[in-house]
């Protein structure tokens, strides 16, 4: 009990001494308080120290000791000292000016921003495949400079106006850098028979796999890797292909027309072709020497973008034609290209092979001995030179031999019917002798084809 009374007595004595010897801040004795106005364009923020510091319950002795309530010059010196101790300029300002934190926060959120790069989107299925956004500059306030300006002006006046000038942060990508991505560097198309549904299906499938491809600089691209194995699992159907110098049915028939169309577009765009193969037989959808045969696992079409910027591939099928368009910045020298075929030799096919339809396999084509039809149409072969000419305007700059190609001739195969055509009833009194002669002529035709083999 005695201990408790002693503690209570000590507390009462402390309170009396505090009231008697330490007086609260005498507001009238304080120096003039600063007023700071920050301007940026149409924006303005004002900090009035009197609204914060005169209502503070700090003690005058403490304020004077640390300079927080000193005159304008004392505050200026304190700003610099706090900053020089290693504190951030914003922290120094918050220490020296009670209640300025929300104003600094508002200023930073209103002005500071990161730069925004210009962007593009490639939408190959749109008639206008490119859309762009423009760049935007960023801004960053230099609070170290703001502190210096504030301290310098405080030494002269309590009323300070600061015009904020943030640093401009430049974006990395400008619209001017990318706007030429929409430039059409080259286009090429070939036609196909739209009545052959499986071939048409395969052409659409392979083209859609390539559509929208971004051809980055320095990367090698593979046609087979992009279009995938020609298999039922990948959606391909059987159609006519060239295999071992013959036309046969196999999965993916028509894909070579896609690779050929793409090859010519790449060539006209000025890209480097790193792998290329020709067919053993001629193709009727492209000039001699400019076909591109592909076979998954053995023969590919590969290319590299040899420019300093990306290119973009658009592929589509329309009105029984397959198209490829290549977009990208124009070449620096504004060159154009022309494909030229030079025939060195024409190879004639062998005489037609004759097949008598004894098994009646071709009754849709022939029936009678005086009827014939081609199973395989003969085609000439060629030895050719494929040349790429480079022009600057109308001036020929270069004539480059791309390759020599030999296309084999195709022997025709003709089928003949086996039936003797019925003799029509004689008209206007025809004689028995005429009937006998007609019968003998039919037998002579059969004997001729049999003796031919």
Secondary structure as UniProt FT lines:
FT   HELIX           2..21
FT   HELIX           27..29
FT   STRAND          35..40
FT   TURN            41..42
FT   STRAND          43..48
FT   HELIX           50..53
FT   TURN            54..55
FT   HELIX           60..66
FT   TURN            67..69
FT   HELIX           72..84
FT   TURN            85..86
FT   HELIX           89..96
FT   TURN            98..99
FT   HELIX           101..111
FT   STRAND          119..122
FT   TURN            124..125
FT   STRAND          130..133
FT   STRAND          138..140
FT   HELIX           143..154
FT   TURN            155..156
FT   STRAND          159..163
FT   STRAND          167..169
FT   HELIX           175..178
FT   HELIX           179..182
FT   STRAND          184..191
FT   TURN            194..195
FT   HELIX           197..210
FT   TURN            211..212
FT   STRAND          214..215
FT   STRAND          220..222
FT   HELIX           223..227
FT   HELIX           232..234
FT   STRAND          238..243
FT   TURN            244..245
FT   STRAND          246..251
FT   TURN            252..254
FT   HELIX           255..269
FT   STRAND          272..275
FT   TURN            284..285
FT   TURN            288..289
FT   TURN            296..298
FT   STRAND          302..305
FT   STRAND          311..318
FT   TURN            319..320
FT   STRAND          321..327
FT   TURN            332..333
FT   STRAND          335..347
FT   STRAND          353..356
FT   TURN            358..359
FT   TURN            363..365
FT   TURN            369..370
FT   STRAND          372..376
FT   STRAND          381..392
FT   TURN            393..394
FT   STRAND          395..407
FT   STRAND          413..416
FT   HELIX           432..452
//
